[in-house]
Amino acid sequence: MRYHQRTPRRVKPKKKLLPIAEPPRIPGVVQPFEAFLVLDVEGTCNQGTDFNYPNEIIELPVFLLQWKDRTEDGIACTLEVVDEFRTFVKPTWRPVLSDFCMELTGITQEQVDSAPRFSEALVSLEAFLVKHGLLEAETGKRQKRFCWCSDGPWDIRDFFVKQCFISKVEMPDWIRGDVLDVRFAVLQWKNTQTTSNTQAPVAHTNSGVVVRPSFNIPAQLKVLGFPAFEGRQHSGIDDTRNISKIVIELGRRGVLLLPNTTLYPNRRWRWMGKYGQVLEDGLS
């Protein structure tokens, strides 16, 4: 057997391994507000009534969100739920719920009959804010810069203003001020993601009132990539939980969370008579 001299193999230099690319991180932005109070109230209603009706609040849930990573310069991107507040509220002008209202909200007559009145619910909510250092116990003044958030402008702008009138309660200073309409914030963010060939819906003015395109909670969740609404729609606590998820995601995506809805505590409706009086003639 003949042996052939083997030619030495040329050893290729090893390639340097490049680091595995991580998903891009969205840089935090300067967020002026330290905390966010998300709420979605449920109110009395009859089939066919709209937001001009003298709705009384029957469920009042609030989620407190705070930044986990906010720097001294205010840069932040990670919000978390710190605590939840919830109470049913006993209506006084129309204490008996309509069948339509109970079917829509899932709230029973027994739940509101045994609930505190609105003035008492406000005291409990204020204690919740004091407990978490948002308000000073003695004076009720703000200790932190916080912002109220709701799906659409109606919950505080309409429901709270009407309820304070019906209950003869002055709207507390800690709930006055502009509100973050989460629905409109998501719509604005969505519009920034559209291509130049896509015409984005815009808000317009009708007789001095801003009209905003409809964009309900399930639609907001979908556009942000969440699977589906969790819980029962038109349940105040479940709506609030899902809205909180949306606010947290907006913060994570670097959206500047600022108020975008003006509150008018002295707003009047046709059915408003003397302080606390609902005029039946004004309902038509």
ABEGO torsion letter per residue (X at the ends): XBBBBBBBBBBBBBBBBBBBBBBBBBBBBBBABABBBBBBBBBBBBBGBBAABBBBBABBBBBBBBBAABBAAGBBABBBBABBBBBBBBBAABABBBAAAAAAAGBBAAAAAABBBAAAAAAAAAAAAAAAGABBAAAGBBABBBBBBBBEAAAAAAAAAAAAAAAGBBBBAAABEBBBBAAAAAAAAAAAABBAABBBBBBBBBGGBBBBBBBBAAAAAAAAGBABBBEBBGBAAAAAAAAAAAAAAAAAAGBBBBBABBBBAABBBAABBBBGBBBAAAAX
